Amino acid sequence: MSLDLHNLPAWPQSQESVTDQLASLVLIANRLGLYDAADAVKQMSGNILQLKYGCHVDLEPHQEPDGCVIDDGNFHNCVYAKPGMRKEQCKYWRIVSPSQQEANQ
């Protein structure tokens, strides 16, 4: 049986994190029988899924980056966040480096 993917309705842009979107993509690929593609996405995203991100706005030395106000729906608490914005679009949402993680343990 063949599924015409062009007949699937378009959905609005997701506001989930990239890691959550990749996990959804793997699930969808598996449900559609695209097992090799699901495995490839899983393999390619493996490193991404293990990375820790945080907000680096006004970060003092030896401070661990915070979560994002967008996750809490409080975009008004940040001068950089705007309605409809994803945290991945913000220049301050960056990878927490291993040295930062070690310094805070």
VENJO-V853333 format. One line per field, one symbol per residue. phi: phi as a letter, one per 20 degrees, with the letter a starting at -180 (. if undefined). A space follows every 10 residues. Layout:
# VENJO-V853333
phi=???
This chain:
# VENJO-V853333
phi=.ddeffefff dfffdffgff ffffffffgf femeffffff fgffegfffe fddaedflee gmeegefdff femdgfecfe ecgneeffee feecfefgff fffee
